[in-house]
Amino acid sequence: MKNVMSISNVVAWLKTKDPAGTYEYRPASRCLAGQYCREHGLVYRVPVIDDREGLKAGQGRFVQVLEMIAVAHPHTYGAALERAMVAERS
């Protein structure tokens, strides 16, 4: 069973997307992080610095990294894949 809250799984998911395809950061329904969470059965909430509930649910750190991948420009799936691969190695 794959761990949907792993950057490795985000990398695999992004590899299925058109690298030239674009996404919007807002609204959340079109955000890369929101799309990923929705497609993998996770509740998407924009992370905050002090996200105690998210950390208790085990999503805090993962969602923060996913959000960093999504917010950076350019907003293409190919560029997001590159950012995710860097995050995966760190």
C-alpha positions as CSV (number, residue, x, y, z in Angstrom):
1,M,0.0,0.0,0.0
2,K,1.4,3.4,-1.0
3,N,1.8,6.2,1.5
4,V,-0.2,9.0,-0.1
5,M,1.3,11.5,2.4
6,S,4.8,11.1,1.0
7,I,6.7,13.4,-1.4
8,S,7.7,10.2,-3.3
9,N,4.0,9.7,-4.1
10,V,3.6,13.3,-5.1
11,V,6.5,12.8,-7.5
12,A,4.9,9.7,-9.0
13,W,1.6,11.6,-9.4
14,L,3.2,14.6,-11.0
15,K,4.9,12.2,-13.5
16,T,1.4,11.4,-14.8
17,K,0.6,15.0,-15.6
18,D,1.4,16.9,-18.8
19,P,4.6,18.8,-17.9
20,A,3.4,21.8,-19.9
21,G,0.0,21.8,-18.2
22,T,-0.7,24.7,-15.8
23,Y,-2.5,25.0,-12.5
24,E,-3.6,28.0,-10.4
25,Y,-2.5,28.5,-6.9
26,R,-5.9,30.0,-6.0
27,P,-8.7,28.9,-5.7
28,A,-7.8,25.8,-3.7
29,S,-9.9,23.7,-6.1
30,R,-7.4,24.5,-8.9
31,C,-4.3,24.5,-6.7
32,L,-1.8,21.6,-7.2
33,A,-1.9,20.8,-3.5
34,G,-5.7,20.8,-3.4
35,Q,-5.9,18.6,-6.5
36,Y,-3.4,16.1,-5.1
37,C,-5.2,15.9,-1.8
38,R,-8.6,15.6,-3.4
39,E,-7.5,12.8,-5.8
40,H,-5.9,10.9,-2.9
41,G,-8.7,11.2,-0.3
42,L,-7.0,13.7,1.9
43,V,-8.7,16.8,3.3
44,Y,-6.8,19.9,2.0
45,R,-6.3,22.8,4.3
46,V,-3.9,25.6,3.6
47,P,-1.2,25.1,6.3
48,V,-0.4,27.7,8.9
49,I,2.8,28.0,10.8
50,D,1.2,26.7,14.0
51,D,-1.0,23.9,12.7
52,R,-1.5,21.8,15.8
53,E,-4.5,19.9,14.4
54,G,-2.7,19.1,11.2
55,L,0.3,17.9,13.1
56,K,-1.9,15.7,15.3
57,A,-3.4,14.2,12.2
58,G,0.1,13.6,10.8
59,Q,-0.4,15.8,7.8
60,G,1.3,19.0,9.1
61,R,4.8,18.5,7.6
62,F,3.7,16.8,4.5
63,V,1.1,19.5,3.6
64,Q,3.6,22.2,4.3
65,V,6.1,20.7,1.8
66,L,3.4,20.1,-0.7
67,E,2.3,23.7,-0.3
68,M,5.8,25.0,-0.9
69,I,6.0,22.9,-4.1
70,A,2.6,24.3,-5.3
71,V,3.1,28.0,-4.4
72,A,6.4,28.5,-6.3
73,H,6.5,29.7,-9.9
74,P,6.2,28.7,-12.6
75,H,2.8,27.0,-12.1
76,T,3.4,24.1,-14.5
77,Y,3.3,20.5,-13.6
78,G,6.8,20.0,-15.0
79,A,8.3,22.7,-12.8
80,A,6.4,21.4,-9.8
81,L,7.8,17.9,-10.6
82,E,11.3,19.4,-10.5
83,R,10.6,21.1,-7.1
84,A,9.1,17.9,-5.7
85,M,12.1,15.8,-6.8
86,V,14.4,18.3,-5.0
87,A,12.2,18.1,-1.9
88,E,12.2,14.3,-2.1
89,R,16.0,14.3,-1.9
90,S,16.2,16.6,1.1
